[in-house]
Amino acid sequence: ETGVTQTPRHLVMGMTNKKSLKCEQHLGHNAMYWYKQSAKKPLELMFVYNFKEQTENNSVPSRFSPECPNSSHLFLHLHTLQPEDSALYLCASSQVGGIPRYTFGSGTRLTVV
Amino acid sequence: GESVGLHLPTLSVQEGDNSIINCAYSNSASDYFIWYKQESGKGPQFIIDIRSNMDKRQGQRVTVLLNKTVKHLSLQIAATQPGDSAVYFCAENMESGGYQKVTFGTGTKLQVIP
């Protein structure tokens, strides 16, 4: 375990479903991130939260909605997704102002059918 | 612009040999460069980083070299072992508005041949 826990590990959902991904860290970090990882593509930054405030939305479609209730928890709410949204969704955390060493979770493998 | 790319998508190395994974970057303002290792079924794991004012840093069996003149970064793994088989990502960080902004490369798959 890295200290960043993501649930569920696998998720299959229909295009009309609503689901949420959860990320939790107990490393004392104050920045959390959502990344999308598709085959043969670089890790794509989706959202950044620093001290619970969203500081970056990297042109992500509104069918992805993040939520950060506190500095230890991060959610990604999903609705009306498309098949091309199928990917590995990774959560990471780091310490603001420190060396940019991210700690990643194991990811949620999402399949949209 | 910001781009981080890797020269080779797949690298095959004999067990016991040294591995060298290369990376090109384009942002001269980046202050940190980081290498991550991603094993199958896991998220990326931090290996080693280097500050932009350094040109070499050594860890346990790994060395990172930074050549700012040609904007090139490399990861050297000594005495490669089967457990080193993974995808390796380079990443660069640039501070933006007081916060970290990390851009990742595509990744190089390292295959260790027993």
Interface residues (C-beta under 8 A of the other chain):
Chain A: T2 V4 Q6 A31 K40 K41 P42 L43 L45 V48 N50 T55 E56 L90 A92 S94 V96 G97 I99 P100 R101 Y102 T103 F104 G105 S106 G107
Chain B: V4 P9 Y32 I34 Y36 G41 K42 G43 P44 Q45 F46 D49 F89 N93 G97 G98 Y99 Q100 K101 V102 T103 F104 G105 T106 G107
